[in-house]
Amino acid sequence: MMRLCLIRCATLFFPVCLFLSATIGIASARITVDADQQYQYAQSLLDREAFDEAVYEFNRFIHFFPDDAKVPRARFQTGMAHFGAGRFSKAAVIFDERTRAGRDSTLAVEAYFMLSRCHAEQAMVEQAMVDLHNLMAVTTQKQIIDRARYELAWLHVDRGRWKDANRIFSEISSDNQDRYGVHKMRTALEKSDRIPEKNPTVAGLLSVVPGAGQIYVGRYRDAFTAVIVNTGLILAAWEAFDNELYALGGTIGFVAFGFYAGNIYGSVSSAHKYNRDRQTAFRDDLYRLRSLTISLGPVPGGARFGLRAEF
């Protein structure tokens, strides 16, 4: 009987021991990830445009492998992830730090370009230009200087500074003018003097006659409306005064004056809008001529050659 009990206890206890042994073994096993695996995983997230996850994983890499040679690249890539997510101010802080990584290192050069783009995205175009000038001041490499001039010229295009853009395009070295399509850009920019414009002052003066200012800027429906409304109000005020309805005539006259002043203001505003629309259309035509942007991105073991086009 005792033997039977011992056999039963052993039968029940043995599987429990096996289970506990396996559980302890699994718990004690450690999953190890080396620096290359962690960096590659973070980079794969960035490539898939999972920007928030990429920032987290690059920061994990920096934390666990602070002495790895890829740490500066990882910091740069966190900036790229922030930029991709639209966090331009955070990205700018990181790229500004990276510009101090070395005079002509790939990281430093790309950081200058990305810093300029961050500032441009924040409508800080003047600062974006300063970033490019700073890059040209610290490098002697012709390829980098020409690329900076190319980006600088486009910042002038963004501001509608056609002559400045044309001048900077012309400063790109002859070896790179074909690469950046300088000839076609300069040919297009030379047409900037022929952009049609309307003089806001003339539009306002013509609006002394209701509708004339709108006709000047090509807003014929507005001109017709201005003539009908102003003429109708003036006739109504005249009729009221003629019938000795002075209060009514004064009220209509006040309303008529408001419409008349609005007619003048609208003509001036329409002239400004006309000019903005023509400038924008000219700028859009220029962007259709934009060449591919050449860049070098840092990757493990070297650099990645890249081309970017604007559409």
C-alpha positions in Angstrom: 0.0 0.0 0.0 2.8 2.4 1.0 4.6 1.5 -2.2 1.5 2.3 -4.3 1.2 5.7 -2.6 4.9 6.5 -3.3 4.5 5.5 -7.0 1.4 7.7 -7.3 3.1 10.7 -5.7 6.1 10.3 -7.9 3.9 10.1 -10.9 2.2 13.4 -10.0 5.4 15.2 -8.8 7.6 14.4 -11.8 5.6 16.3 -14.4 5.4 19.2 -12.0 9.2 19.2 -11.6 9.6 19.1 -15.4 7.2 22.1 -15.8 8.9 24.1 -13.2 12.3 23.3 -14.6 11.2 24.4 -18.1 9.6 27.6 -16.8 12.7 28.6 -14.9 14.9 27.8 -17.9 12.8 30.0 -20.1 12.7 32.8 -17.6 16.4 32.7 -17.1 17.1 32.7 -20.9 18.0 36.2 -22.1 17.2 37.7 -25.5 20.3 39.7 -26.5 20.3 42.3 -29.3 23.6 43.7 -30.5 24.3 47.3 -31.6 24.0 46.5 -35.3 20.6 44.8 -34.9 19.2 47.6 -32.8 20.4 50.2 -35.3 19.0 48.3 -38.3 15.7 47.9 -36.6 15.4 51.6 -35.8 16.5 52.4 -39.4 13.8 50.0 -40.8 11.2 51.9 -38.8 12.4 55.2 -40.3 12.4 53.7 -43.8 8.8 52.7 -43.2 7.9 56.2 -42.0 7.0 55.0 -38.5 8.6 58.2 -37.2 7.6 58.1 -33.5 8.7 54.4 -33.2 12.0 55.2 -35.0 12.8 58.1 -32.5 12.2 55.7 -29.6 14.4 52.9 -31.1 17.2 55.2 -32.1 17.2 56.7 -28.5 17.3 53.1 -27.1 20.3 52.4 -29.3 22.0 55.6 -28.0 21.2 54.6 -24.4 22.4 51.0 -24.5 25.4 51.5 -26.9 26.7 55.0 -26.0 30.3 54.1 -27.2 29.2 52.7 -30.6 30.6 54.5 -33.6 27.1 54.8 -35.0 25.8 57.0 -32.2 26.3 60.3 -34.1 24.5 58.8 -37.1 21.7 57.7 -34.8 21.3 61.2 -33.4 21.1 62.5 -36.9 18.4 60.0 -37.8 16.3 61.0 -34.8 16.3 64.4 -36.4 15.2 62.9 -39.7 12.4 61.1 -37.9 11.2 64.3 -36.1 11.4 66.1 -39.5 9.3 63.4 -41.2 6.7 63.7 -38.4 6.5 67.5 -38.9 8.3 68.4 -35.6 10.6 70.9 -37.3 11.7 72.8 -34.2 12.8 69.5 -32.5 14.5 68.4 -35.7 16.3 71.8 -36.0 17.8 71.4 -32.5 19.3 68.0 -33.4 20.6 69.1 -36.8 22.1 72.3 -35.3 24.0 70.0 -32.9 25.2 67.8 -35.7 26.5 70.7 -37.7 29.4 70.8 -35.2 30.3 67.2 -35.9 33.1 68.2 -38.3 33.9 70.6 -41.1 33.3 68.4 -44.1 32.0 65.2 -42.6 28.9 63.7 -44.3 26.9 64.1 -41.2 27.8 67.8 -40.7 27.1 68.7 -44.4 23.7 66.9 -44.4 22.9 68.5 -41.0 23.4 72.0 -42.5 21.0 71.2 -45.4 18.4 69.7 -43.1 18.7 72.6 -40.6 18.0 75.0 -43.5 15.0 72.9 -44.6 13.7 72.9 -41.0 13.9 76.7 -40.8 12.3 77.0 -44.2 9.4 74.8 -43.2 8.8 77.1 -40.2 8.7 80.1 -42.6 12.1 81.3 -41.3 13.4 81.7 -44.8 16.0 84.3 -43.9 17.5 81.9 -41.3 17.4 79.1 -43.8 19.5 81.2 -46.1 22.0 81.9 -43.2 22.3 78.2 -42.6 23.4 77.7 -46.2 25.8 80.6 -46.1 27.3 79.1 -43.0 27.8 75.8 -44.7 29.6 77.5 -47.7 31.8 79.3 -45.2 33.1 76.2 -43.6 33.7 74.0 -46.6 36.0 74.1 -49.6 34.4 71.3 -51.6 33.0 72.6 -54.8 30.2 70.0 -55.0 28.9 71.0 -51.6 29.1 74.7 -52.3 27.2 74.3 -55.6 24.5 72.3 -54.0 24.2 75.0 -51.3 23.9 77.7 -54.0 21.3 75.7 -55.7 19.2 75.4 -52.5 19.8 79.0 -51.7 18.6 80.1 -55.2 15.3 78.2 -54.6 14.8 80.0 -51.3 15.0 83.3 -53.2 12.5 81.9 -55.6 10.2 81.1 -52.7 10.4 84.8 -51.7 9.8 86.0 -55.2 13.3 87.4 -55.5 13.7 86.5 -59.1 16.9 88.6 -59.8 18.7 87.3 -56.7 17.7 83.7 -57.6 19.0 84.2 -61.2 22.3 85.6 -59.8 22.9 82.7 -57.5 22.1 80.1 -60.1 24.7 81.8 -62.3 27.3 81.3 -59.5 27.1 77.6 -59.7 30.3 76.3 -61.2 30.3 75.3 -64.9 31.0 71.7 -64.0 27.6 71.4 -62.3 25.4 73.7 -64.3 24.1 70.9 -66.5 23.4 68.7 -63.4 21.3 71.4 -61.8 19.6 72.6 -65.0 21.0 76.1 -64.6 20.5 77.2 -68.2 16.8 76.5 -68.3 16.2 78.0 -64.9 18.0 81.2 -65.8 16.1 81.4 -69.1 12.8 81.1 -67.2 13.8 83.6 -64.6 14.6 86.2 -67.2 10.9 86.2 -68.1 10.1 87.6 -64.6 10.1 91.2 -66.0 7.2 90.2 -68.2 4.9 89.0 -65.3 1.7 91.0 -65.8 0.9 93.4 -62.9 -1.8 95.8 -62.0 -1.1 99.1 -60.1 -3.2 99.2 -56.9 -3.0 103.0 -56.9 -4.4 103.2 -60.4 -7.1 100.7 -59.4 -8.1 102.9 -56.5 -8.2 106.1 -58.5 -10.3 104.5 -61.2 -12.8 103.3 -58.6 -13.9 106.9 -58.2 -16.2 105.8 -61.0 -17.9 102.7 -59.5 -16.9 99.6 -61.4 -14.0 101.1 -63.3 -11.4 99.8 -60.9 -12.8 96.3 -61.1 -12.7 96.4 -64.9 -9.0 97.5 -64.7 -8.1 94.3 -62.8 -10.4 92.1 -64.9 -13.2 91.4 -62.4 -16.1 92.2 -64.7 -18.8 90.7 -62.6 -17.7 92.7 -59.6 -17.7 95.8 -61.8 -21.3 95.1 -62.9 -22.4 94.6 -59.3 -20.6 97.8 -58.1 -22.3 99.8 -60.8 -25.8 98.4 -60.1 -25.5 98.7 -56.3 -24.0 102.1 -56.1 -26.3 103.6 -58.8 -29.3 102.1 -57.1 -28.4 103.5 -53.7 -27.6 107.0 -55.1 -30.9 107.1 -56.9 -32.7 105.9 -53.8 -31.1 108.6 -51.7 -31.9 111.2 -54.3 -35.5 110.2 -54.4 -35.8 110.2 -50.6 -34.4 113.7 -50.3 -36.5 114.9 -53.2 -39.6 113.7 -51.3 -38.3 115.5 -48.1 -37.7 112.1 -46.4 -34.5 113.4 -44.9 -34.0 110.7 -42.3 -34.5 107.9 -44.9 -32.3 109.8 -47.4 -29.5 110.2 -44.8 -29.6 106.5 -43.9 -29.5 105.4 -47.5 -26.8 108.0 -48.2 -24.7 106.6 -45.3 -25.1 103.0 -46.7 -24.3 104.2 -50.2 -21.1 105.9 -48.9 -20.1 102.6 -47.3 -20.6 100.7 -50.5 -18.7 103.4 -52.4 -15.8 103.2 -50.1 -15.9 99.4 -50.2 -15.8 99.6 -54.0 -12.5 101.6 -53.8 -11.0 99.3 -51.2 -12.1 96.2 -53.1 -10.5 97.5 -56.3 -7.1 98.1 -54.5 -7.3 94.6 -52.9 -8.2 93.0 -56.2 -5.1 94.6 -57.8 -2.9 93.1 -55.0 -4.5 89.7 -55.4 -4.1 89.9 -59.2 -0.3 90.5 -58.7 0.0 87.7 -56.1 -1.8 85.2 -58.3 0.5 86.0 -61.3 3.6 85.7 -59.0 2.4 82.4 -57.7 1.7 81.1 -61.2 5.2 82.1 -62.3 6.7 80.4 -59.2 4.7 77.2 -59.9 6.0 77.2 -63.5 9.6 77.4 -62.1 9.0 74.5 -59.7 8.1 72.3 -62.6 11.6 72.9 -63.9 13.3 72.0 -60.6 16.0 69.4 -61.0 16.7 66.5 -58.8 18.4 67.4 -55.5 21.5 65.3 -54.9 22.3 64.3 -51.4 24.4 61.8 -49.3 22.7 60.2 -46.4 24.6 58.5 -43.6 24.2 54.7 -43.3 26.2 52.0 -41.5 29.5 51.5 -43.3 29.4 54.5 -45.6 26.9 56.8 -47.1 23.7 56.5 -49.2 23.4 58.5 -52.5 20.0 60.1 -52.8 18.0 62.1 -55.3 15.0 64.2 -54.4 12.6 65.8 -56.8 10.0 68.5 -56.1 6.5 68.1 -57.6 
